[in-house]
């Protein structure tokens, strides 16, 4: 039986004027061959509200500074189970949609774990995500993007 460590997280669907979503390329330190793409965001600090955590993570990981109010309300929620660095997590996460014209990503705010596990970033067109063989999370990201960018609430 796998014991899961509970975790709360906030993530950001950062979408530019061309409709592309920002994803970071990551690797699990415990499984160096396990590579994937994921949205900006991460674990919440104790007592931290999701919008505040999403704003903090966005600033740390991309340099883009927004207030929690500017993030609005979550557009989607999910619970996922996954291993990372030898620990199994059950993570409840909320996603916020942020539309920008363009942004030059600044990763100087990465913490030690991010510096060790994030190998790059890329702006992905949704249609390319839908056809790639590369692994990304959340696994239904193209469908989520279609819903939230089309104005349909996904929560």
MDTraj code that builds the backbone (N, CA, C; nanometers):
import mdtraj as md
import numpy as np

residues = "UNK UNK UNK UNK UNK UNK UNK UNK UNK UNK UNK UNK UNK UNK UNK UNK UNK UNK UNK UNK UNK UNK UNK UNK UNK UNK UNK UNK UNK UNK UNK UNK UNK UNK UNK UNK UNK UNK UNK UNK UNK UNK UNK UNK UNK UNK UNK UNK UNK UNK UNK UNK UNK UNK UNK UNK UNK UNK UNK UNK UNK UNK UNK UNK UNK UNK UNK UNK UNK UNK UNK UNK UNK UNK UNK UNK UNK UNK UNK UNK UNK UNK UNK UNK UNK UNK UNK UNK UNK UNK UNK UNK UNK UNK UNK UNK UNK UNK UNK UNK UNK UNK UNK UNK UNK UNK UNK UNK UNK UNK UNK UNK UNK UNK UNK UNK UNK UNK UNK UNK UNK UNK UNK UNK UNK UNK UNK UNK UNK UNK UNK UNK UNK UNK UNK UNK UNK UNK UNK UNK UNK UNK UNK UNK UNK UNK UNK UNK UNK UNK UNK UNK UNK UNK UNK".split()
xyz = np.array([
    [0.0835, -0.1181, 0.0000],
    [0.0000, 0.0000, 0.0000],
    [0.0883, 0.1250, 0.0000],
    [0.0598, 0.2180, -0.0897],
    [0.1359, 0.3423, -0.0987],
    [0.0784, 0.4443, -0.0007],
    [0.1661, 0.5032, 0.0773],
    [0.1258, 0.6096, 0.1688],
    [0.1508, 0.7422, 0.0984],
    [0.0464, 0.8224, 0.0865],
    [0.0565, 0.9511, 0.0182],
    [0.0710, 1.0648, 0.1183],
    [0.1601, 1.1563, 0.0877],
    [0.1754, 1.2783, 0.1655],
    [0.0765, 1.3799, 0.1099],
    [-0.0145, 1.4316, 0.1931],
    [-0.1099, 1.5312, 0.1427],
    [-0.0397, 1.6639, 0.1131],
    [-0.0857, 1.7287, 0.0077],
    [-0.0248, 1.8555, -0.0332],
    [-0.1309, 1.9393, -0.1036],
    [-0.1283, 2.0684, -0.0763],
    [-0.2142, 2.1627, -0.1483],
    [-0.1256, 2.2470, -0.2386],
    [-0.1759, 2.2770, -0.3584],
    [-0.0961, 2.3526, -0.4537],
    [-0.1835, 2.4489, -0.5320],
    [-0.1177, 2.5479, -0.5901],
    [-0.1835, 2.6429, -0.6805],
    [-0.0968, 2.6527, -0.8049],
    [-0.1610, 2.6493, -0.9197],
    [-0.0895, 2.6511, -1.0463],
    [-0.1495, 2.7592, -1.1363],
    [-0.0731, 2.8001, -1.2364],
    [-0.1159, 2.9081, -1.3245],
    [-0.1108, 2.8633, -1.4700],
    [-0.2202, 2.8852, -1.5390],
    [-0.2253, 2.8698, -1.6837],
    [-0.1909, 3.0075, -1.7392],
    [-0.0644, 3.0291, -1.7719],
    [-0.0171, 3.1579, -1.8209],
    [-0.0209, 3.1535, -1.9731],
    [-0.1098, 3.2341, -2.0320],
    [-0.1373, 3.2276, -2.1753],
    [-0.1050, 3.3626, -2.2391],
    [-0.0245, 3.3591, -2.3450],
    [0.0133, 3.4836, -2.4133],
    [-0.0867, 3.5204, -2.5228],
    [-0.0620, 3.6332, -2.5892],
    [-0.1544, 3.6847, -2.6908],
    [-0.1710, 3.5900, -2.8090],
    [-0.0735, 3.5030, -2.8332],
    [-0.0829, 3.4053, -2.9422],
    [-0.1593, 3.2800, -2.8993],
    [-0.2045, 3.2773, -2.7731],
    [-0.2802, 3.1627, -2.7240],
    [-0.1934, 3.0489, -2.6736],
    [-0.0629, 3.0744, -2.6607],
    [0.0289, 2.9707, -2.6135],
    [0.0335, 2.9692, -2.4602],
    [0.0535, 2.8509, -2.4034],
    [0.0611, 2.8349, -2.2586],
    [0.2070, 2.8087, -2.2198],
    [0.2507, 2.8720, -2.1112],
    [0.3863, 2.8514, -2.0629],
    [0.3947, 2.7212, -1.9840],
    [0.4913, 2.6369, -2.0202],
    [0.5185, 2.5142, -1.9452],
    [0.6672, 2.5056, -1.9158],
    [0.6979, 2.4509, -1.7983],
    [0.8360, 2.4246, -1.7598],
    [0.8682, 2.2788, -1.7874],
    [0.9905, 2.2535, -1.8328],
    [1.0360, 2.1168, -1.8556],
    [1.1034, 2.0692, -1.7284],
    [1.0542, 1.9579, -1.6740],
    [1.1058, 1.9093, -1.5472],
    [1.1547, 1.7669, -1.5536],
    [1.2276, 1.7309, -1.4492],
    [1.2782, 1.5954, -1.4321],
    [1.2665, 1.5609, -1.2839],
    [1.2311, 1.4369, -1.2556],
    [1.2234, 1.3907, -1.1175],
    [1.3645, 1.3527, -1.0729],
    [1.4197, 1.4173, -0.9689],
    [1.5564, 1.3863, -0.9255],
    [1.5772, 1.2383, -0.8902],
    [1.4717, 1.1703, -0.8451],
    [1.4825, 1.0288, -0.8096],
    [1.4724, 0.9385, -0.9323],
    [1.4247, 0.9943, -1.0439],
    [1.4099, 0.9173, -1.1681],
    [1.4561, 1.0054, -1.2844],
    [1.5867, 1.0180, -1.3051],
    [1.6396, 1.1132, -1.4042],
    [1.5878, 1.0941, -1.5464],
    [1.5382, 0.9752, -1.5798],
    [1.4853, 0.9536, -1.7142],
    [1.3381, 0.9934, -1.7259],
    [1.2761, 1.0299, -1.6142],
    [1.1348, 1.0672, -1.6145],
    [1.1252, 1.2181, -1.6346],
    [1.0922, 1.2571, -1.7562],
    [1.0863, 1.3997, -1.7931],
    [0.9440, 1.4373, -1.8313],
    [0.9096, 1.5624, -1.8105],
    [0.7716, 1.6074, -1.8306],
    [0.7671, 1.7595, -1.8409],
    [0.6522, 1.8100, -1.8827],
    [0.6234, 1.9536, -1.8875],
    [0.5140, 1.9820, -1.7852],
    [0.5210, 2.0979, -1.7204],
    [0.4174, 2.1338, -1.6233],
    [0.4000, 2.2848, -1.6165],
    [0.2851, 2.3245, -1.5661],
    [0.2518, 2.4660, -1.5542],
    [0.3281, 2.5295, -1.4385],
    [0.3461, 2.6611, -1.4410],
    [0.4031, 2.7293, -1.3244],
    [0.3138, 2.7066, -1.2024],
    [0.3757, 2.7042, -1.0864],
    [0.3012, 2.6885, -0.9620],
    [0.3682, 2.5882, -0.8721],
    [0.3045, 2.5643, -0.7573],
    [0.3623, 2.4699, -0.6636],
    [0.2874, 2.4658, -0.5330],
    [0.3502, 2.4046, -0.4362],
    [0.2888, 2.3822, -0.3062],
    [0.2607, 2.5098, -0.2307],
    [0.1506, 2.5072, -0.1566],
    [0.1128, 2.6211, -0.0736],
    [0.1827, 2.6137, 0.0617],
    [0.2187, 2.7275, 0.1141],
    [0.2722, 2.7345, 0.2493],
    [0.1574, 2.7137, 0.3477],
    [0.1872, 2.6770, 0.4699],
    [0.0848, 2.6552, 0.5728],
    [-0.0025, 2.7799, 0.5865],
    [-0.1330, 2.7617, 0.5742],
    [-0.2278, 2.8719, 0.5890],
    [-0.2382, 2.9646, 0.4688],
    [-0.1639, 2.9395, 0.3644],
    [-0.1644, 3.0268, 0.2465],
    [-0.2871, 2.9998, 0.1604],
    [-0.3534, 3.1046, 0.1183],
    [-0.4672, 3.0920, 0.0278],
    [-0.4166, 3.0608, -0.1129],
    [-0.4949, 2.9849, -0.1908],
    [-0.4495, 2.9468, -0.3253],
    [-0.4098, 3.0646, -0.4149],
    [-0.4875, 3.1715, -0.4177],
    [-0.4526, 3.2843, -0.5048],
    [-0.3210, 3.3487, -0.4607],
    [-0.2986, 3.3574, -0.3303],
    [-0.1732, 3.4135, -0.2797],
    [-0.0565, 3.3221, -0.3170],
    [-0.0761, 3.1909, -0.3041],
    [0.0288, 3.0961, -0.3410],
    [0.0579, 3.0989, -0.4898],
    [-0.0465, 3.1096, -0.5710],
    [-0.0271, 3.1160, -0.7163],
    [0.0503, 3.2423, -0.7538],
    [0.0170, 3.3555, -0.6908],
    [0.0870, 3.4812, -0.7187],
    [0.2336, 3.4711, -0.6757],
    [0.2574, 3.4125, -0.5598],
    [0.3953, 3.3949, -0.5102],
    [0.4750, 3.3051, -0.6045],
    [0.4178, 3.1897, -0.6398],
    [0.4872, 3.0961, -0.7286],
    [0.5141, 3.1581, -0.8659],
    [0.4168, 3.2322, -0.9188],
    [0.4332, 3.2960, -1.0489],
    [0.5501, 3.3947, -1.0453],
    [0.5597, 3.4730, -0.9390],
    [0.6697, 3.5685, -0.9255],
    [0.8040, 3.4957, -0.9138],
    [0.8087, 3.3906, -0.8306],
    [0.9334, 3.3167, -0.8112],
    [0.9791, 3.2473, -0.9387],
    [0.8858, 3.1896, -1.0113],
    [0.9216, 3.1055, -1.1258],
    [0.9313, 3.1793, -1.2592],
    [0.8630, 3.2929, -1.2719],
    [0.8630, 3.3627, -1.4014],
    [0.9047, 3.5088, -1.3922],
    [0.9059, 3.5653, -1.2710],
    [0.9338, 3.7071, -1.2548],
    [0.8112, 3.7951, -1.2712],
    [0.6986, 3.7378, -1.3114],
    [0.5752, 3.8141, -1.3302],
    [0.5076, 3.8344, -1.1950],
    [0.4917, 3.9598, -1.1563],
    [0.4353, 3.9911, -1.0252],
    [0.2920, 4.0430, -1.0403],
    [0.1983, 3.9642, -0.9865],
    [0.0571, 3.9998, -0.9852],
    [0.0052, 3.9850, -0.8427],
    [-0.0985, 4.0592, -0.8098],
    [-0.1599, 4.0430, -0.6788],
    [-0.2556, 3.9244, -0.6844],
    [-0.2872, 3.8660, -0.5687],
    [-0.3864, 3.7581, -0.5691],
    [-0.5182, 3.8019, -0.6328],
    [-0.5585, 3.9265, -0.6105],
    [-0.6836, 3.9760, -0.6693],
    [-0.6767, 3.9769, -0.8217],
    [-0.5597, 4.0064, -0.8772],
    [-0.5444, 4.0073, -1.0232],
    [-0.5565, 3.8670, -1.0829],
    [-0.5333, 3.7640, -1.0024],
    [-0.5474, 3.6269, -1.0510],
    [-0.6936, 3.5842, -1.0589],
    [-0.7783, 3.6494, -0.9811],
    [-0.9208, 3.6154, -0.9829],
    [-0.9478, 3.4852, -0.9102],
    [-1.0474, 3.4141, -0.9584],
    [-1.0865, 3.2877, -0.8961],
    [-1.0319, 3.1708, -0.9783],
    [-1.0186, 3.0550, -0.9164],
    [-0.9683, 2.9391, -0.9917],
    [-1.0618, 2.9041, -1.1077],
    [-1.0013, 2.8586, -1.2177],
    [-1.0795, 2.8164, -1.3339],
    [-1.0925, 2.6655, -1.3403],
    [-1.0153, 2.5961, -1.2542],
    [-1.0184, 2.4504, -1.2565],
    [-0.9530, 2.3965, -1.1303],
    [-0.9992, 2.2802, -1.0859],
    [-0.9423, 2.2108, -0.9694],
    [-0.9278, 2.0633, -1.0027],
    [-0.8279, 2.0004, -0.9411],
    [-0.8119, 1.8562, -0.9555],
    [-0.7341, 1.8025, -0.8361],
    [-0.7432, 1.6724, -0.8162],
    [-0.6613, 1.6022, -0.7185],
    [-0.5801, 1.4986, -0.7947],
    [-0.4488, 1.4999, -0.7727],
    [-0.3594, 1.4076, -0.8422],
    [-0.2714, 1.3356, -0.7417],
    [-0.2270, 1.2182, -0.7800],
    [-0.1313, 1.1413, -0.7001],
    [-0.0087, 1.1180, -0.7862],
    [0.1094, 1.1430, -0.7284],
    [0.2325, 1.1297, -0.8059],
    [0.3532, 1.1144, -0.7133],
    [0.4592, 1.0506, -0.7645],
    [0.5844, 1.0458, -0.6891],
    [0.6758, 1.1590, -0.7350],
    [0.7524, 1.2147, -0.6425],
    [0.8554, 1.3120, -0.6767],
    [0.9659, 1.3008, -0.5727],
    [1.0870, 1.2833, -0.6195],
    [1.2048, 1.2734, -0.5326],
    [1.1875, 1.1647, -0.4264],
    [1.1226, 1.0550, -0.4651],
    [1.1082, 0.9415, -0.3762],
    [0.9920, 0.9470, -0.2789],
    [0.9088, 1.0506, -0.2884],
    [0.7926, 1.0661, -0.2001],
    [0.6660, 1.0627, -0.2849],
    [0.5643, 0.9898, -0.2378],
    [0.4349, 0.9887, -0.3064],
    [0.3469, 1.0978, -0.2472],
    [0.2855, 1.1789, -0.3351],
    [0.1988, 1.2891, -0.2931],
    [0.0561, 1.2672, -0.3412],
    [-0.0389, 1.3141, -0.2636],
    [-0.1774, 1.3319, -0.3081],
    [-0.1997, 1.4827, -0.2998],
    [-0.2082, 1.5440, -0.4159],
    [-0.2091, 1.6898, -0.4236],
    [-0.3433, 1.7419, -0.4718],
    [-0.4026, 1.8289, -0.3927],
    [-0.5214, 1.9042, -0.4335],
    [-0.4702, 2.0357, -0.4891],
    [-0.5034, 2.0623, -0.6156],
    [-0.4509, 2.1838, -0.6771],
    [-0.5587, 2.2612, -0.7498],
    [-0.5400, 2.3922, -0.7447],
    [-0.6304, 2.4849, -0.8122],
    [-0.5509, 2.5597, -0.9177],
    [-0.6154, 2.5836, -1.0322],
    [-0.5515, 2.6508, -1.1444],
    [-0.6151, 2.7874, -1.1669],
    [-0.5301, 2.8861, -1.1921],
    [-0.5732, 3.0220, -1.2220],
    [-0.5318, 3.0542, -1.3647],
    [-0.6180, 3.1244, -1.4370],
    [-0.5881, 3.1656, -1.5739],
    [-0.5373, 3.3086, -1.5733],
    [-0.4212, 3.3293, -1.6346],
    [-0.3646, 3.4637, -1.6497],
    [-0.3340, 3.4835, -1.7974],
    [-0.3955, 3.5848, -1.8550],
    [-0.3699, 3.6202, -1.9948],
    [-0.2770, 3.7411, -1.9975],
    [-0.1728, 3.7318, -2.0798],
    [-0.0768, 3.8403, -2.0943],
    [-0.0514, 3.8632, -2.2429],
    [0.0003, 3.9786, -2.2765],
    [0.0366, 4.0041, -2.4148],
    [0.1596, 3.9209, -2.4502],
    [0.2638, 3.9370, -2.3690],
    [0.3887, 3.8622, -2.3849],
    [0.4630, 3.8711, -2.2523],
    [0.5597, 3.7808, -2.2327],
    [0.6392, 3.7870, -2.1105],
    [0.7729, 3.7184, -2.1330],
    [0.8789, 3.7841, -2.0886],
    [1.0129, 3.7261, -2.0908],
    [1.0331, 3.6571, -1.9565],
    [1.0348, 3.5257, -1.9560],
    [1.0415, 3.4471, -1.8328],
    [1.1754, 3.4692, -1.7630],
    [1.1681, 3.4974, -1.6327],
    [1.2855, 3.5182, -1.5481],
    [1.2819, 3.4142, -1.4365],
    [1.3719, 3.3175, -1.4409],
    [1.3715, 3.2081, -1.3432],
    [1.4720, 3.2294, -1.2299],
    [1.5217, 3.3513, -1.2117],
    [1.6203, 3.3746, -1.1049],
    [1.5605, 3.3539, -0.9660],
    [1.4284, 3.3492, -0.9546],
    [1.3640, 3.3261, -0.8259],
    [1.3453, 3.1794, -0.7913],
    [1.3923, 3.0895, -0.8766],
    [1.3802, 2.9458, -0.8482],
    [1.4441, 2.9113, -0.7143],
    [1.3808, 2.8179, -0.6418],
    [1.4427, 2.7657, -0.5203],
    [1.5347, 2.6492, -0.5586],
    [1.5995, 2.5877, -0.4594],
    [1.6958, 2.4803, -0.4872],
    [1.6317, 2.3619, -0.5598],
    [1.5115, 2.3236, -0.5181],
    [1.4435, 2.2101, -0.5819],
    [1.4128, 2.2422, -0.7273],
    [1.3653, 2.3636, -0.7533],
    [1.3335, 2.4028, -0.8915],
    [1.4603, 2.4077, -0.9769],
    [1.5694, 2.4607, -0.9209],
    [1.6950, 2.4650, -0.9975],
    [1.7432, 2.3240, -1.0320],
    [1.7180, 2.2283, -0.9427],
    [1.7628, 2.0898, -0.9658],
    [1.6689, 2.0114, -1.0571],
    [1.5421, 2.0528, -1.0666],
    [1.4452, 1.9705, -1.1390],
    [1.3846, 2.0360, -1.2632],
    [1.4059, 2.1648, -1.2848],
    [1.3517, 2.2320, -1.4037],
    [1.4666, 2.2586, -1.5002],
    [1.4514, 2.2069, -1.6212],
    [1.5600, 2.2162, -1.7190],
    [1.5346, 2.3184, -1.8295],
    [1.4160, 2.3789, -1.8319],
    [1.3864, 2.4779, -1.9339],
    [1.2395, 2.5148, -1.9329],
    [1.2021, 2.5992, -2.0272],
    [1.0617, 2.6377, -2.0412],
    [1.0317, 2.6627, -2.1885],
    [0.9034, 2.6619, -2.2182],
    [0.8594, 2.6814, -2.3559],
    [0.7145, 2.7288, -2.3566],
    [0.6802, 2.8114, -2.4535],
    [0.5420, 2.8526, -2.4771],
    [0.4827, 2.7546, -2.5780],
    [0.3818, 2.6797, -2.5357],
    [0.3223, 2.5746, -2.6190],
    [0.1897, 2.6196, -2.6803],
    [0.1741, 2.6072, -2.8126],
    [0.0418, 2.6250, -2.8733],
    [-0.0460, 2.5063, -2.8323],
    [-0.1723, 2.5295, -2.7958],
    [-0.2582, 2.4184, -2.7528],
    [-0.2700, 2.3061, -2.8550],
    [-0.2734, 2.3393, -2.9836],
    [-0.2864, 2.2346, -3.0849],
    [-0.1618, 2.1466, -3.0902],
    [-0.0464, 2.2019, -3.0567],
    [0.0757, 2.1219, -3.0528],
    [0.0764, 2.0308, -2.9294],
    [0.0256, 2.0818, -2.8184],
    [0.0135, 1.9991, -2.6976],
    [-0.0740, 1.8769, -2.7243],
    [-0.1803, 1.8995, -2.7994],
    [-0.2762, 1.7914, -2.8262],
    [-0.2160, 1.6800, -2.9113],
    [-0.1064, 1.7070, -2.9824],
    [-0.0502, 1.6057, -3.0716],
    [0.0895, 1.5577, -3.0322],
    [0.1492, 1.6201, -2.9309],
    [0.2848, 1.5802, -2.8926],
    [0.2857, 1.4437, -2.8231],
    [0.3989, 1.3772, -2.8328],
    [0.4174, 1.2518, -2.7588],
    [0.4904, 1.2768, -2.6271],
    [0.5269, 1.4017, -2.6012],
    [0.5940, 1.4347, -2.4755],
    [0.4926, 1.4340, -2.3614],
    [0.5389, 1.4007, -2.2423],
    [0.4542, 1.3933, -2.1227],
    [0.4342, 1.5347, -2.0665],
    [0.3108, 1.5664, -2.0281],
    [0.2815, 1.6953, -1.9645],
    [0.1734, 1.6753, -1.8599],
    [0.1708, 1.7705, -1.7693],
    [0.0714, 1.7696, -1.6615],
    [0.0092, 1.9072, -1.6493],
    [-0.1198, 1.9130, -1.6253],
    [-0.2114, 1.8009, -1.6086],
    [-0.2316, 1.7255, -1.7404],
    [-0.2656, 1.5974, -1.7276],
    [-0.2739, 1.5106, -1.8454],
    [-0.3832, 1.5533, -1.9433],
    [-0.4842, 1.6251, -1.8954],
    [-0.5899, 1.6725, -1.9857],
    [-0.5784, 1.8226, -2.0119],
    [-0.4564, 1.8740, -2.0115],
    [-0.4329, 2.0175, -2.0315],
    [-0.4949, 2.0717, -2.1605],
    [-0.4831, 2.0061, -2.2763],
    [-0.5466, 2.0628, -2.3962],
    [-0.6980, 2.0835, -2.3792],
    [-0.7658, 1.9877, -2.3175],
    [-0.9106, 2.0011, -2.2968],
    [-0.9412, 2.1121, -2.1978],
    [-0.8611, 2.1234, -2.0933],
    [-0.8811, 2.2307, -1.9944],
    [-0.8626, 2.3666, -2.0613],
    [-0.7580, 2.3802, -2.1415],
    [-0.7341, 2.5068, -2.2112],
    [-0.8493, 2.5408, -2.3046],
    [-0.8991, 2.4414, -2.3760],
    [-1.0123, 2.4660, -2.4662],
    [-1.1311, 2.5220, -2.3883],
    [-1.1600, 2.4607, -2.2730],
    [-1.2726, 2.5071, -2.1915],
    [-1.2508, 2.6469, -2.1363],
    [-1.1352, 2.6702, -2.0729],
    [-1.1168, 2.7995, -2.0054],
    [-1.0909, 2.9128, -2.1030],
    [-1.0255, 2.8855, -2.2142],
    [-1.0012, 2.9924, -2.3119],
    [-1.1261, 3.0213, -2.3947],
    [-1.2163, 2.9243, -2.4000],
    [-1.3421, 2.9452, -2.4689],
    [-1.4462, 3.0131, -2.3821],
    [-1.4076, 3.0419, -2.2578],
    [-1.4987, 3.1121, -2.1683],
    [-1.5847, 3.0211, -2.0828],
    [-1.5734, 2.8898, -2.1013],
    [-1.6540, 2.7960, -2.0234],
    [-1.5847, 2.7707, -1.8908],
    [-1.6539, 2.7877, -1.7799],
    [-1.5963, 2.7594, -1.6486],
    [-1.5659, 2.6116, -1.6389],
    [-1.4481, 2.5763, -1.5889],
    [-1.4078, 2.4373, -1.5808],
    [-1.4118, 2.3830, -1.4392],
    [-1.4358, 2.4679, -1.3406],
    [-1.4368, 2.4208, -1.2010],
    [-1.5528, 2.3299, -1.1737],
])
top = md.Topology()
chain = top.add_chain()
for i, resn in enumerate(residues, 1):
    res = top.add_residue(resn, chain, resSeq=i)
    for name in ("N", "CA", "C"):
        top.add_atom(name, md.element.get_by_symbol(name[0]), res)
traj = md.Trajectory(xyz[None], top)
